[in-house]
Amino acid sequence: MRIIMLGAPGAGKGTQAKKIAAKYGIPHISTGDIFRANIKNGTELGKKAKTYMDQGLLVPDELTCDLVVDRIQQDDAKNGYVLDGFPRTIPQAECLTEALKKLRSGIDYAIDVDVPDENIVNRMSGRRACLKCGATYHIEYAAPKTENVCDTCGEALVLRDDDKPETVSKRLKVYHEQTQPLIDYYTEQGVLKTVDGTRSLDEVFQAIVEILGE
């Protein structure tokens, strides 16, 4: 089962991707995780990616496509995978389609987690992250036991630059310009399914399971 998660930044697609991966025993492949690992390790790719991410911009296609295609060819992905954060643009989607064709493969489902912009700004400005261990919290939905302190390692939590309201608004603008067309692209391919992302996490997941099957 080869799945792409679509939806604006903060729509909750990453959380749903992890739940799908756990239920169906396939890897959750997040470009965000790949970028963060590279940033943490100070690689050349990481430094380049960081300059874009800090401005709330999307990382260019050429930094991303080969890396993802290489990842989905690893052994743990032979029974399928959940792609989260890629493709973000039509050129990326076309690159992925072509690469999969060469592998005699294709995407089975593109799941769009649909959430209005104003909900997303409120959601993301409540996020807090631990820069040491990578744990994430939300002041309303998943608060740490002690305010602004990581439950896991005790470090101070921060509001990341890319979760600040002004950056979120910029990211949403970029999303609508560049990523929204993917909904049309995957509709034309006959694989798009839409779920209402304003419902609870469990309700959204249940809707996804109904699409994918038990």
C-alpha angles and dihedrals in degrees: 000000000000111000135181120200115215129185140105121291106282095022089120097250092134092057091048091047090056091050091049091049092051095046098046099033097239128126122267104225112196121180086203090062091047091050093045091051090051092046091049091049091047095235122166090250090050093053091050093046091049094057089058097040093050089059092048090249128135119256111251119263097245091058090054116032103067091043092055095044090051090050096052090054093062119110097254090060097054092102093045142285144221114240112207119186096007135122097031098163139035093251089053091048091050091048090051093047091051093046091049091048089057088052089048089242140111145183116282100190136013106194117199114203100203119207129157116248096244091056089052096052090052093046097049098044086060094056120110125189136198107225091197103056101011096241114151130208140177122221090222108027105028108013121180117248090249118037112262093353123113113243091210105049107003096241122140115269122231139199100240117229091243091056095055112113095244092050092045090053090051091048091050090052090051090045094054092047099045110018105035090073087065088072089062091042094055092039087059089050089054096237104099119117122177127209128186104252095190091077124087119290092253093048091050090049092049089053089052093049089052088057097044098037129238 
